[in-house]
């Protein structure tokens, strides 16, 4: 989930009620939720219409970028072994960008 819901059930209930009031259609969308529960940046959101393989590649790349390509930190964040991460980097052809010296 993208939000921790520190207020638990009552906060969730209020957010759904708020979204229901703002929604004009049959679906509650991200823009209908209160600003307090919507992620500030949408980097955690994955575009729809992607295959599972593409979603995994996107997720691994984002985690590597968040961790400045430090593989151990990235593997810990993703909850995988460093060797699994190494294989995924190779499989998806991910290349670390050149750093300025």
C-alpha contacts under 8 A as a table, 3 or more apart, distances in Angstrom:
res1	aa1	res2	aa2	distance
1	X	4	X	7.14
2	X	38	X	7.83
2	X	39	X	6.71
2	X	44	X	7.73
3	X	37	X	6.10
3	X	38	X	7.46
3	X	39	X	7.40
5	X	8	X	5.20
5	X	11	X	6.84
5	X	12	X	6.88
6	X	11	X	7.80
7	X	10	X	6.27
7	X	11	X	4.90
7	X	12	X	7.46
8	X	11	X	5.65
8	X	12	X	6.29
9	X	12	X	5.08
9	X	13	X	5.98
10	X	13	X	5.05
10	X	14	X	6.16
11	X	14	X	5.12
11	X	15	X	6.17
12	X	15	X	5.11
12	X	16	X	6.23
13	X	16	X	5.26
13	X	17	X	6.16
14	X	17	X	5.06
14	X	18	X	6.05
15	X	18	X	5.07
15	X	19	X	6.12
15	X	33	X	6.23
15	X	34	X	6.29
15	X	37	X	7.95
16	X	19	X	5.06
16	X	20	X	5.99
16	X	33	X	7.34
17	X	20	X	5.07
17	X	21	X	6.34
18	X	21	X	5.32
18	X	22	X	6.46
18	X	32	X	7.54
18	X	33	X	6.76
18	X	34	X	6.98
19	X	22	X	5.14
19	X	23	X	5.90
19	X	28	X	6.29
19	X	29	X	7.91
19	X	32	X	4.63
19	X	33	X	4.94
19	X	34	X	7.20
20	X	23	X	5.19
20	X	28	X	6.66
20	X	32	X	7.59
21	X	24	X	7.82
22	X	32	X	5.69
23	X	26	X	7.57
23	X	27	X	7.14
23	X	28	X	5.91
23	X	29	X	7.72
23	X	32	X	6.04
25	X	28	X	7.58
28	X	32	X	6.24
28	X	33	X	7.91
29	X	32	X	5.45
29	X	33	X	7.16
30	X	33	X	5.57
30	X	38	X	7.07
31	X	34	X	7.96
33	X	37	X	6.89
33	X	38	X	6.75
34	X	37	X	5.83
34	X	38	X	6.75
35	X	38	X	5.22
39	X	42	X	6.29
41	X	44	X	7.50
42	X	45	X	5.29
43	X	46	X	7.62
43	X	62	X	7.92
46	X	55	X	6.93
46	X	58	X	7.69
47	X	50	X	6.90
50	X	53	X	7.95
50	X	54	X	5.80
50	X	55	X	6.25
51	X	54	X	5.16
51	X	55	X	6.28
52	X	55	X	5.04
52	X	56	X	6.15
53	X	56	X	5.14
53	X	57	X	6.22
54	X	57	X	5.05
54	X	58	X	6.10
55	X	58	X	5.07
55	X	59	X	6.09
56	X	59	X	5.03
56	X	60	X	6.09
57	X	60	X	5.22
57	X	61	X	6.10
57	X	88	X	7.83
57	X	92	X	6.34
58	X	61	X	5.22
58	X	62	X	6.16
59	X	62	X	5.22
59	X	63	X	6.20
60	X	63	X	5.16
60	X	64	X	6.16
60	X	78	X	7.88
60	X	88	X	7.90
60	X	89	X	7.86
61	X	64	X	5.09
61	X	65	X	6.20
61	X	94	X	7.32
62	X	65	X	5.11
62	X	66	X	6.13
63	X	66	X	5.06
63	X	67	X	6.22
63	X	74	X	5.83
63	X	77	X	7.43
63	X	78	X	7.48
64	X	67	X	5.16
64	X	68	X	6.06
64	X	69	X	4.56
64	X	70	X	6.78
64	X	71	X	7.11
64	X	74	X	5.69
65	X	68	X	5.01
65	X	69	X	5.73
66	X	69	X	7.59
67	X	70	X	5.54
67	X	71	X	7.82
67	X	73	X	6.36
67	X	74	X	5.94
69	X	74	X	7.32
69	X	96	X	6.84
70	X	73	X	5.62
70	X	74	X	6.16
71	X	74	X	4.97
71	X	75	X	5.94
71	X	82	X	6.68
71	X	85	X	7.40
71	X	86	X	7.92
72	X	75	X	5.11
72	X	76	X	6.18
72	X	82	X	6.05
73	X	76	X	5.15
73	X	77	X	6.17
74	X	77	X	5.05
74	X	78	X	6.17
75	X	78	X	5.16
75	X	79	X	5.89
75	X	80	X	5.14
75	X	81	X	5.90
75	X	82	X	5.38
75	X	85	X	6.12
76	X	79	X	4.95
76	X	80	X	6.34
76	X	81	X	7.55
77	X	80	X	7.92
80	X	84	X	6.39
80	X	85	X	6.81
81	X	84	X	5.17
81	X	85	X	6.44
82	X	85	X	5.03
82	X	86	X	6.17
83	X	86	X	4.91
83	X	87	X	6.23
84	X	87	X	5.15
84	X	88	X	6.26
85	X	88	X	5.04
85	X	89	X	6.15
86	X	89	X	5.17
86	X	90	X	6.31
87	X	90	X	5.11
87	X	91	X	5.96
88	X	91	X	4.92
88	X	92	X	6.01
89	X	92	X	5.45
89	X	93	X	5.95
89	X	94	X	5.13
89	X	95	X	7.67
90	X	93	X	5.06
90	X	94	X	6.50
91	X	94	X	7.94
